[in-house]
Amino acid sequence: MYRLIDELGDPKIAKMIAYDNLYAIIRDQPATTAQIEAIRKLDNGKFQTLNPAKLTKLEAGKILIEKK
């Protein structure tokens, strides 16, 4: 796939596609056990409204950053 992107000959488009792909991979990964436990320890009532099975790394990271 990246060879095809390279064949486009436009570095700006290639960079944009590569960034979007990497961001999607990171964004859609499930939250780690460590993140879920850290959120659970916050005990701010927000955890009860969350479904840990559907929580992503990005969402978990945002929750943890807000509380620091």
C-alpha positions as CSV (number, residue, x, y, z in Angstrom):
1,M,0.0,0.0,0.0
2,Y,2.8,2.4,0.9
3,R,4.5,1.8,-2.4
4,L,1.4,2.8,-4.2
5,I,1.2,6.0,-2.1
6,D,4.8,6.7,-2.9
7,E,4.0,6.3,-6.6
8,L,1.6,9.2,-6.3
9,G,4.7,11.4,-6.3
10,D,3.1,13.9,-3.9
11,P,4.9,13.9,-0.5
12,K,2.2,16.1,1.1
13,I,-0.6,13.5,0.2
14,A,1.7,10.6,1.2
15,K,2.3,12.2,4.6
16,M,-1.4,12.9,5.1
17,I,-2.4,9.3,4.3
18,A,0.3,7.8,6.5
19,Y,-0.6,10.1,9.4
20,D,-4.3,9.3,9.1
21,N,-3.6,5.5,9.0
22,L,-1.4,5.6,12.1
23,Y,-3.8,7.8,14.0
24,A,-6.7,5.4,13.3
25,I,-4.7,2.5,14.5
26,I,-3.8,4.2,17.8
27,R,-7.3,5.7,18.2
28,D,-9.1,2.4,17.8
29,Q,-6.9,0.3,20.1
30,P,-8.7,-0.9,23.3
31,A,-7.7,0.6,26.6
32,T,-5.0,-1.3,28.5
33,T,-5.7,-3.0,31.7
34,A,-3.4,-0.4,33.4
35,Q,-5.5,2.4,32.0
36,I,-8.8,0.8,33.1
37,E,-7.4,0.2,36.6
38,A,-6.1,3.8,36.9
39,I,-9.5,5.1,35.9
40,R,-11.3,2.8,38.3
41,K,-9.0,4.1,41.1
42,L,-10.0,7.7,40.4
43,D,-13.4,6.8,41.9
44,N,-14.9,9.9,40.4
45,G,-18.2,8.3,39.4
46,K,-17.4,8.6,35.8
47,F,-16.2,5.0,35.6
48,Q,-19.7,3.7,36.4
49,T,-21.0,5.3,33.2
50,L,-18.2,3.8,31.0
51,N,-18.2,0.4,29.4
52,P,-14.6,-0.8,29.8
53,A,-14.9,-3.3,27.0
54,K,-15.6,-0.4,24.5
55,L,-13.1,2.1,26.0
56,T,-10.3,3.0,23.7
57,K,-6.7,4.0,24.6
58,L,-7.3,7.5,23.4
59,E,-10.5,7.9,25.5
60,A,-8.8,6.4,28.5
61,G,-5.8,8.6,28.1
62,K,-8.0,11.7,27.9
63,I,-9.9,10.7,31.1
64,L,-6.6,10.2,32.9
65,I,-5.1,13.5,31.7
66,E,-8.1,15.4,32.8
67,K,-7.7,14.2,36.4
68,K,-4.0,15.1,36.7
